Amino acid sequence: MNNKKKDSKKEENSEKITEIFEVEKNGKEKIIEAHGTEEEKPTSKEQLKKEKKIFIIIIALMIGLAGLFATFYLINDSFNHIIFNNVKFTIDKSAMAGRTLYRTSIPVTINGTKFNYNFWLRGNPQKTEKIPFEGNLTVMKNMVLNQTSNFNCDGDGIIGVANLLKLYNLIGSEVIADKNATCDSQERYVFINIEEGNETKIVQTGKTCYTIKVKNCEILPATERYMLETFVKIDQYVNA
């Protein structure tokens, strides 16, 4: 009786094995099957601890690699982007040969279709933001943009003013030049006057009035400084 129990327990911890052999006898091939059993050794506590330790090491390595990848991505992202008051600029070295540009996007609606429009600045926003902006920006549907000098500046004046006009046209503002216009006390439009100065800066001269002062042909940094403040205000203006 005890022998039967032992044999039964032995069968539970064993695995049946069948092996097939090809033999040649009297010039003929013959297949022979050999049957047997292989006893399975029970897993010991030591083995379980060892396997658990290996499993923990594998999981730790996977977590470590994921953390390393995330850190690398964040570091790489920080090198490729600049943030100015929650506005993200991508450092773009391919848009213009031999020059680094700074790209951001703005929400626009044209013919009822909404999409993001890419804008490129030529100056590093981190440097441009150091130009003083004395006051708070107001964005309105109507704008008067005047300048007291030509500000050609090897083409920088044309680029700077054109980009400023384009930005406001895209967000739905009507921009005109009116030499007879001045700061409007009734706040019916934004009035901007670009003039020469001893320091490049932007000064708010009324509720909706601004003077962009330009020193030594720094017209492009000055206009891009005004654009930086506009990018910050665009969302609330477009969604108003």
Secondary structure, 3 states (H helix, E strand, C coil): CHHHHHHHHHHHCEEEEEEEEEEEECCEEEEEEEEEEEECCCCCHHHHHHHHHHHHHHHHHHHHHHHHHHHHHHHHHHHHEEEECCEEEEEEEEEECCEEEEEEEEEEEECCEEEEEEEEECCCHHHHCCCCEECCCCCCCEEEEEECCCCCHHHHHHHHHHHHHHHHHHCCCEEECCCCCCCCCCCCCEEEEEEECCCCEEEEEECCEEEEEECCCCHHHHHHHHHHHHHHHHHHHHCC
